Each structure stands twice: as C-alpha cells, then as structure tokens.
Amino acid sequence: MTRFIEEHRQTYGVGSICRVLSIAPSAYYATVARQKNPCVRSQKDKELCDDIRRRGNLTEGLYIGLDYEKVCFVEKKFP
C-alpha cells in the first residue's frame, strides 16, 4: 500500500489515493512513520526472526514451522 502511494503521490496526492482505496490518510502516514522509526519491540522481533532463520539454516530447514518448544530446542542445540 505505502509503495503504491509513494509512487503516485506526486501525480494524484495522498488524500485522493486514500479516498479511492478507502483508507484514512492518517493510516498511511502512521505506517510511513513506523517504517522510518520502528519501535523497540519491532526491532527486537526482527532480530529474533533473523536469528531463528539463521538457526533454521544451520539445521538445514528441519525446524521450519517452529513452535515454542522447537525454538527452545534449537536455541539449546545451536547457541
């Protein structure tokens, strides 16, 4: 959504695009603000996801589709 609006905002304006897409312009601006300055929780979640993917690569994908128990097991096995 934000990419489309960014690509066309100079031509049509954010308000017009949001009206056609039936979204509030404030929702667009809030999303852009979050992307530019993510909260601490989002940053931590991204780090954890990257770490889980790295560990999944170490196990050759055996633990993809991880639930809580599998994450704990992989963390112990591949610190």
VMD Tcl script that builds the backbone (N, CA, C; Angstrom):
set m [mol new atoms 237]
animate dup $m
set s [atomselect $m all]
$s set {name element resname resid chain x y z} {
  {N N MET 1 A 0.828 -1.180 0.000}
  {CA C MET 1 A 0.000 0.000 0.000}
  {C C MET 1 A 0.876 1.249 0.000}
  {N N THR 2 A 1.818 1.335 0.913}
  {CA C THR 2 A 2.623 2.550 1.007}
  {C C THR 2 A 3.477 2.746 -0.241}
  {N N ARG 3 A 3.973 1.669 -0.802}
  {CA C ARG 3 A 4.792 1.795 -2.006}
  {C C ARG 3 A 3.966 2.370 -3.151}
  {N N PHE 4 A 2.744 1.882 -3.314}
  {CA C PHE 4 A 1.871 2.391 -4.365}
  {C C PHE 4 A 1.604 3.880 -4.167}
  {N N ILE 5 A 1.301 4.273 -2.946}
  {CA C ILE 5 A 1.015 5.680 -2.667}
  {C C ILE 5 A 2.255 6.530 -2.917}
  {N N GLU 6 A 3.422 6.042 -2.483}
  {CA C GLU 6 A 4.663 6.783 -2.720}
  {C C GLU 6 A 4.910 6.987 -4.208}
  {N N GLU 7 A 4.647 5.960 -5.004}
  {CA C GLU 7 A 4.894 6.047 -6.438}
  {C C GLU 7 A 3.961 7.028 -7.148}
  {N N HIS 8 A 2.758 7.222 -6.613}
  {CA C HIS 8 A 1.756 8.036 -7.301}
  {C C HIS 8 A 1.360 9.314 -6.563}
  {N N ARG 9 A 1.961 9.600 -5.436}
  {CA C ARG 9 A 1.535 10.742 -4.632}
  {C C ARG 9 A 1.789 12.073 -5.312}
  {N N GLN 10 A 2.844 12.185 -6.111}
  {CA C GLN 10 A 3.131 13.447 -6.804}
  {C C GLN 10 A 2.066 13.751 -7.860}
  {N N THR 11 A 1.538 12.715 -8.468}
  {CA C THR 11 A 0.547 12.897 -9.523}
  {C C THR 11 A -0.848 13.144 -8.968}
  {N N TYR 12 A -1.257 12.308 -7.980}
  {CA C TYR 12 A -2.641 12.346 -7.510}
  {C C TYR 12 A -2.819 12.898 -6.108}
  {N N GLY 13 A -1.779 12.891 -5.301}
  {CA C GLY 13 A -1.893 13.338 -3.915}
  {C C GLY 13 A -2.332 12.207 -3.006}
  {N N VAL 14 A -1.857 12.255 -1.787}
  {CA C VAL 14 A -2.145 11.196 -0.816}
  {C C VAL 14 A -3.639 11.107 -0.518}
  {N N GLY 15 A -4.284 12.244 -0.323}
  {CA C GLY 15 A -5.713 12.248 0.009}
  {C C GLY 15 A -6.570 11.585 -1.047}
  {N N SER 16 A -6.304 11.908 -2.313}
  {CA C SER 16 A -7.096 11.324 -3.408}
  {C C SER 16 A -6.892 9.819 -3.502}
  {N N ILE 17 A -5.660 9.399 -3.395}
  {CA C ILE 17 A -5.365 7.961 -3.471}
  {C C ILE 17 A -6.037 7.224 -2.316}
  {N N CYS 18 A -5.919 7.771 -1.123}
  {CA C CYS 18 A -6.522 7.121 0.052}
  {C C CYS 18 A -8.036 7.062 -0.072}
  {N N ARG 19 A -8.642 8.090 -0.632}
  {CA C ARG 19 A -10.094 8.096 -0.815}
  {C C ARG 19 A -10.517 6.956 -1.745}
  {N N VAL 20 A -9.785 6.763 -2.858}
  {CA C VAL 20 A -10.098 5.694 -3.809}
  {C C VAL 20 A -9.881 4.322 -3.181}
  {N N LEU 21 A -8.822 4.196 -2.354}
  {CA C LEU 21 A -8.513 2.917 -1.711}
  {C C LEU 21 A -9.326 2.678 -0.442}
  {N N SER 22 A -10.123 3.650 -0.063}
  {CA C SER 22 A -10.955 3.573 1.157}
  {C C SER 22 A -10.123 3.355 2.416}
  {N N ILE 23 A -9.040 4.109 2.522}
  {CA C ILE 23 A -8.257 4.106 3.758}
  {C C ILE 23 A -8.066 5.545 4.208}
  {N N ALA 24 A -7.867 5.724 5.474}
  {CA C ALA 24 A -7.655 7.060 6.022}
  {C C ALA 24 A -6.226 7.510 5.725}
  {N N PRO 25 A -6.050 8.750 5.318}
  {CA C PRO 25 A -4.693 9.248 5.104}
  {C C PRO 25 A -3.825 9.120 6.363}
  {N N SER 26 A -4.447 9.243 7.521}
  {CA C SER 26 A -3.685 9.113 8.769}
  {C C SER 26 A -3.108 7.703 8.906}
  {N N ALA 27 A -3.801 6.693 8.375}
  {CA C ALA 27 A -3.276 5.323 8.417}
  {C C ALA 27 A -2.026 5.213 7.560}
  {N N TYR 28 A -2.045 5.874 6.405}
  {CA C TYR 28 A -0.857 5.886 5.543}
  {C C TYR 28 A 0.311 6.563 6.250}
  {N N TYR 29 A 0.059 7.755 6.808}
  {CA C TYR 29 A 1.141 8.489 7.464}
  {C C TYR 29 A 1.665 7.753 8.695}
  {N N ALA 30 A 0.793 7.064 9.419}
  {CA C ALA 30 A 1.229 6.278 10.586}
  {C C ALA 30 A 2.117 5.117 10.153}
  {N N THR 31 A 1.755 4.475 9.044}
  {CA C THR 31 A 2.561 3.368 8.532}
  {C C THR 31 A 3.931 3.851 8.089}
  {N N VAL 32 A 3.979 4.977 7.407}
  {CA C VAL 32 A 5.251 5.544 6.964}
  {C C VAL 32 A 6.120 5.897 8.164}
  {N N ALA 33 A 5.514 6.482 9.200}
  {CA C ALA 33 A 6.267 6.845 10.404}
  {C C ALA 33 A 6.836 5.611 11.089}
  {N N ARG 34 A 6.050 4.529 11.164}
  {CA C ARG 34 A 6.539 3.287 11.777}
  {C C ARG 34 A 7.678 2.682 10.979}
  {N N GLN 35 A 7.613 2.781 9.668}
  {CA C GLN 35 A 8.672 2.230 8.827}
  {C C GLN 35 A 9.971 3.013 8.989}
  {N N LYS 36 A 9.860 4.331 9.147}
  {CA C LYS 36 A 11.050 5.163 9.302}
  {C C LYS 36 A 11.656 5.038 10.687}
  {N N ASN 37 A 10.818 4.866 11.703}
  {CA C ASN 37 A 11.291 4.815 13.078}
  {C C ASN 37 A 10.562 3.691 13.828}
  {N N PRO 38 A 10.973 2.435 13.599}
  {CA C PRO 38 A 10.265 1.319 14.237}
  {C C PRO 38 A 10.453 1.332 15.756}
  {N N CYS 39 A 9.445 0.838 16.455}
  {CA C CYS 39 A 9.527 0.782 17.910}
  {C C CYS 39 A 10.521 -0.302 18.327}
  {N N VAL 40 A 10.900 -0.278 19.577}
  {CA C VAL 40 A 11.876 -1.229 20.114}
  {C C VAL 40 A 11.374 -2.655 19.949}
  {N N ARG 41 A 10.088 -2.877 20.172}
  {CA C ARG 41 A 9.503 -4.216 20.056}
  {C C ARG 41 A 9.655 -4.751 18.632}
  {N N SER 42 A 9.385 -3.906 17.641}
  {CA C SER 42 A 9.515 -4.334 16.247}
  {C C SER 42 A 10.952 -4.679 15.906}
  {N N GLN 43 A 11.883 -3.877 16.407}
  {CA C GLN 43 A 13.295 -4.146 16.148}
  {C C GLN 43 A 13.715 -5.463 16.778}
  {N N LYS 44 A 13.270 -5.709 18.008}
  {CA C LYS 44 A 13.602 -6.952 18.707}
  {C C LYS 44 A 12.975 -8.150 17.986}
  {N N ASP 45 A 11.727 -8.011 17.545}
  {CA C ASP 45 A 11.072 -9.088 16.800}
  {C C ASP 45 A 11.831 -9.422 15.529}
  {N N LYS 46 A 12.296 -8.392 14.814}
  {CA C LYS 46 A 13.055 -8.625 13.586}
  {C C LYS 46 A 14.355 -9.356 13.897}
  {N N GLU 47 A 15.044 -8.962 14.961}
  {CA C GLU 47 A 16.287 -9.636 15.350}
  {C C GLU 47 A 16.021 -11.104 15.676}
  {N N LEU 48 A 14.946 -11.358 16.408}
  {CA C LEU 48 A 14.612 -12.738 16.772}
  {C C LEU 48 A 14.267 -13.564 15.536}
  {N N CYS 49 A 13.507 -12.994 14.617}
  {CA C CYS 49 A 13.155 -13.720 13.385}
  {C C CYS 49 A 14.402 -14.031 12.567}
  {N N ASP 50 A 15.300 -13.056 12.478}
  {CA C ASP 50 A 16.546 -13.295 11.746}
  {C C ASP 50 A 17.352 -14.404 12.402}
  {N N ASP 51 A 17.393 -14.405 13.724}
  {CA C ASP 51 A 18.129 -15.428 14.462}
  {C C ASP 51 A 17.503 -16.807 14.248}
  {N N ILE 52 A 16.187 -16.876 14.276}
  {CA C ILE 52 A 15.501 -18.150 14.061}
  {C C ILE 52 A 15.758 -18.652 12.640}
  {N N ARG 53 A 15.719 -17.751 11.649}
  {CA C ARG 53 A 16.019 -18.162 10.273}
  {C C ARG 53 A 17.446 -18.678 10.156}
  {N N ARG 54 A 18.391 -17.989 10.819}
  {CA C ARG 54 A 19.789 -18.418 10.782}
  {C C ARG 54 A 19.928 -19.812 11.368}
  {N N ARG 55 A 19.275 -20.038 12.492}
  {CA C ARG 55 A 19.345 -21.360 13.119}
  {C C ARG 55 A 18.659 -22.409 12.253}
  {N N GLY 56 A 17.580 -22.010 11.563}
  {CA C GLY 56 A 16.917 -22.931 10.640}
  {C C GLY 56 A 17.842 -23.326 9.508}
  {N N ASN 57 A 18.647 -22.384 9.043}
  {CA C ASN 57 A 19.627 -22.695 8.002}
  {C C ASN 57 A 20.699 -23.634 8.536}
  {N N LEU 58 A 21.089 -23.479 9.796}
  {CA C LEU 58 A 22.084 -24.373 10.397}
  {C C LEU 58 A 21.569 -25.804 10.474}
  {N N THR 59 A 20.272 -25.947 10.660}
  {CA C THR 59 A 19.675 -27.281 10.778}
  {C C THR 59 A 19.138 -27.778 9.441}
  {N N GLU 60 A 19.516 -27.089 8.364}
  {CA C GLU 60 A 19.085 -27.439 7.010}
  {C C GLU 60 A 17.565 -27.469 6.873}
  {N N GLY 61 A 16.894 -26.545 7.563}
  {CA C GLY 61 A 15.452 -26.409 7.435}
  {C C GLY 61 A 14.630 -27.434 8.185}
  {N N LEU 62 A 15.247 -28.233 9.034}
  {CA C LEU 62 A 14.499 -29.267 9.748}
  {C C LEU 62 A 13.492 -28.690 10.731}
  {N N TYR 63 A 13.730 -27.470 11.194}
  {CA C TYR 63 A 12.874 -26.901 12.230}
  {C C TYR 63 A 12.084 -25.709 11.726}
  {N N ILE 64 A 11.780 -25.671 10.438}
  {CA C ILE 64 A 10.938 -24.610 9.903}
  {C C ILE 64 A 9.505 -24.907 10.328}
  {N N GLY 65 A 8.725 -23.870 10.572}
  {CA C GLY 65 A 7.386 -24.053 11.132}
  {C C GLY 65 A 7.511 -24.238 12.628}
  {N N LEU 66 A 8.375 -23.435 13.215}
  {CA C LEU 66 A 8.725 -23.592 14.625}
  {C C LEU 66 A 7.588 -23.198 15.553}
  {N N ASP 67 A 7.403 -23.973 16.581}
  {CA C ASP 67 A 6.555 -23.561 17.678}
  {C C ASP 67 A 7.480 -23.275 18.864}
  {N N TYR 68 A 6.938 -22.924 19.986}
  {CA C TYR 68 A 7.740 -22.505 21.131}
  {C C TYR 68 A 8.737 -23.579 21.566}
  {N N GLU 69 A 8.293 -24.826 21.652}
  {CA C GLU 69 A 9.170 -25.898 22.112}
  {C C GLU 69 A 10.336 -26.122 21.147}
  {N N LYS 70 A 10.053 -26.066 19.851}
  {CA C LYS 70 A 11.111 -26.279 18.864}
  {C C LYS 70 A 12.123 -25.136 18.898}
  {N N VAL 71 A 11.637 -23.900 19.090}
  {CA C VAL 71 A 12.558 -22.765 19.196}
  {C C VAL 71 A 13.483 -22.963 20.385}
  {N N CYS 72 A 12.948 -23.378 21.521}
  {CA C CYS 72 A 13.769 -23.607 22.723}
  {C C CYS 72 A 14.782 -24.710 22.466}
  {N N PHE 73 A 14.364 -25.777 21.792}
  {CA C PHE 73 A 15.274 -26.882 21.487}
  {C C PHE 73 A 16.408 -26.416 20.595}
  {N N VAL 74 A 16.079 -25.679 19.535}
  {CA C VAL 74 A 17.095 -25.197 18.600}
  {C C VAL 74 A 18.028 -24.224 19.298}
  {N N GLU 75 A 17.504 -23.376 20.179}
  {CA C GLU 75 A 18.359 -22.422 20.904}
  {C C GLU 75 A 19.373 -23.161 21.773}
  {N N LYS 76 A 18.949 -24.256 22.383}
  {CA C LYS 76 A 19.871 -25.029 23.223}
  {C C LYS 76 A 20.896 -25.770 22.369}
  {N N LYS 77 A 20.451 -26.285 21.216}
  {CA C LYS 77 A 21.321 -27.089 20.383}
  {C C LYS 77 A 22.295 -26.231 19.568}
  {N N PHE 78 A 21.866 -25.038 19.156}
  {CA C PHE 78 A 22.686 -24.143 18.341}
  {C C PHE 78 A 22.756 -22.764 18.986}
  {N N PRO 79 A 23.564 -22.607 20.008}
  {CA C PRO 79 A 23.606 -21.318 20.719}
  {C C PRO 79 A 24.189 -20.197 19.879}
}
mol reanalyze $m
mol bondsrecalc $m
mol representation Tube
mol addrep $m
